[in-house]
């Protein structure tokens, strides 16, 4: 019944659908449309992993003072731009640059969202709140690759990546509306600290 929780998981979902294109449409597009090898795709995930291992803790420390709205919207924007830019790129190094962009988005968005949802939860219900947060990832992981592959096949790559840009922008704009205090852009019951 917490409208703040409903709001954040509802508007996190569109950018998760965008983010999970790396599990479906992106590798197919790289191999079948750009003519790149599967090895090239694998190297992108090596890059993604190395960035996370070496930079995520430092990045999270540097952004710890950010408001939830800033952290969630910046993270969402980077994921959105990272995938949306694929509409305009066809070189391997261009794709590498987009992976760097959306990896920074991933490193900001996901820890910040988990922290925000945890802070929203009354102590006795923290597990329930985090369960809803995890469920949102499951839905995004299911819908994203399915929708992306269908759109890639039916409408083409440019349409897919432009759709990612549009859908991710919705998340970015609405996550930016989260407010400190009530932590919600809509009236919600205030839970006493405790």
C-alpha positions in Angstrom: 0.0 0.0 0.0 3.0 2.4 0.0 2.5 4.7 -2.9 6.2 5.7 -2.8 7.3 2.1 -3.4 4.7 1.6 -6.2 5.9 4.8 -7.8 9.6 3.9 -7.8 9.2 0.3 -9.0 6.7 1.3 -11.7 9.0 3.9 -13.2 12.1 1.8 -12.8 10.6 -0.9 -15.0 10.8 1.0 -18.3 14.6 1.6 -17.9 15.0 -2.1 -16.9 13.4 -3.2 -20.1 15.9 -1.0 -21.9 18.9 -2.2 -19.8 18.1 -5.9 -20.5 18.5 -5.5 -24.2 22.1 -6.6 -23.6 20.6 -10.1 -22.9 18.6 -10.4 -26.1 18.5 -7.9 -28.9 22.0 -6.4 -28.5 24.0 -9.6 -29.2 21.8 -10.5 -32.1 22.1 -7.0 -33.6 25.9 -7.0 -33.2 26.3 -10.4 -34.9 23.6 -10.4 -37.5 23.4 -6.8 -38.4 26.9 -5.4 -37.8 28.6 -8.6 -38.8 30.8 -8.7 -35.6 31.9 -12.0 -34.0 30.6 -13.4 -30.8 34.1 -12.9 -29.4 33.6 -9.1 -29.8 30.4 -9.3 -27.8 32.1 -11.3 -25.1 34.8 -8.7 -24.8 32.2 -6.0 -24.1 31.2 -7.9 -21.0 34.7 -8.2 -19.9 34.9 -4.4 -20.2 31.6 -4.1 -18.3 32.9 -6.4 -15.5 36.3 -4.6 -15.2 34.6 -1.2 -14.9 32.3 -2.5 -12.2 35.1 -4.2 -10.3 37.5 -1.3 -10.4 35.1 1.7 -10.3 31.8 0.9 -8.7 32.8 1.3 -5.0 34.6 4.6 -5.7 31.7 5.9 -7.9 29.1 5.0 -5.2 31.3 6.8 -2.5 31.5 9.9 -4.7 27.7 9.9 -5.3 26.6 8.9 -1.8 25.6 12.5 -1.0 23.3 12.7 -4.1 19.5 12.9 -3.5 17.5 9.8 -4.6 16.0 11.8 -7.5 19.4 12.8 -8.8 21.0 9.3 -8.5 18.1 7.5 -10.0 17.5 9.9 -12.9 21.3 10.2 -13.7 21.7 6.4 -13.6 18.5 6.0 -15.8 19.7 8.7 -18.2 23.1 7.0 -18.7 21.4 3.6 -19.4 19.0 5.2 -21.8 21.7 7.1 -23.7 23.9 4.1 -23.8 21.4 2.0 -25.5 19.6 4.7 -27.5 22.9 5.8 -29.1 23.1 2.5 -30.8 20.5 3.9 -33.3 23.3 6.1 -34.7 26.4 3.8 -34.4 27.7 1.0 -36.6 31.3 0.6 -35.6 32.6 -1.7 -32.9 34.4 1.2 -31.1 31.1 3.1 -31.1 29.4 0.2 -29.4 32.3 0.0 -26.9 31.7 3.6 -26.0 28.0 2.9 -25.4 28.8 0.0 -23.1 31.0 2.4 -21.0 28.1 4.8 -20.8 25.4 2.3 -19.7 27.8 0.6 -17.3 28.2 3.9 -15.5 24.4 4.1 -15.5 24.2 0.6 -14.1 26.7 1.4 -11.3 24.8 4.5 -10.2 21.2 3.4 -10.8 21.0 -0.1 -9.2 22.8 0.5 -5.9 21.0 3.8 -5.5 17.6 2.3 -6.1 18.2 -0.6 -3.7 19.3 1.9 -1.0 16.2 4.1 -1.7 13.8 1.2 -1.5 15.5 0.0 1.7 15.1 3.4 3.3 11.4 3.6 2.4 10.7 0.4 4.2 9.7 0.2 7.8 12.3 -2.1 9.5 9.8 -5.0 9.9 8.9 -4.9 6.2 12.3 -4.3 4.7 12.5 -7.9 3.2 9.0 -7.4 1.6 10.1 -4.1 0.0 13.3 -5.6 -1.3 11.3 -8.5 -2.6 9.2 -6.1 -4.7 12.3 -4.4 -5.9 13.8 -7.8 -7.0 10.5 -8.8 -8.6 10.8 -5.6 -10.8 14.1 -6.8 -12.1 12.6 -10.2 -12.9 9.8 -8.6 -14.9 12.3 -6.4 -16.7 14.6 -9.4 -17.4 11.5 -11.2 -18.9 10.0 -8.4 -20.9 13.2 -6.7 -22.1 14.8 -9.4 -24.2 11.4 -10.6 -25.5 10.2 -7.1 -26.5 13.6 -6.1 -27.9 14.0 -9.2 -30.1 10.4 -8.9 -31.4 10.9 -5.2 -32.2 14.3 -5.9 -33.9 12.7 -8.6 -36.1 9.5 -6.7 -37.0 10.7 -3.1 -37.2 14.5 -3.1 -37.5 17.4 -2.0 -35.3 17.0 1.8 -35.6 13.4 1.6 -34.4 14.4 -0.7 -31.5 17.2 1.7 -30.3 15.0 4.8 -30.8 12.3 3.0 -28.8 14.9 2.4 -26.0 15.7 6.1 -26.1 12.0 7.0 -25.7 11.1 4.4 -23.1 14.2 5.1 -21.0 13.5 8.8 -21.1 10.1 8.2 -19.5 11.9 6.5 -16.5 14.5 9.3 -16.3 11.9 12.1 -16.2 9.6 10.4 -13.7 12.4 9.1 -11.4 13.7 12.7 -11.3 10.4 13.7 -9.6 11.2 11.7 -6.4 11.3 14.1 -3.5 13.2 14.1 -0.2 11.0 14.2 2.9 7.9 12.3 1.8 10.2 10.7 -0.8 7.3 10.7 -3.2 5.9 12.9 -5.9 2.4 12.0 -4.7 0.9 12.2 -1.2 1.8 9.1 0.9 1.4 8.0 4.5 4.4 9.1 6.5 6.1 6.2 8.4 7.6 7.3 11.8 11.3 6.5 12.0 12.1 3.7 14.1 
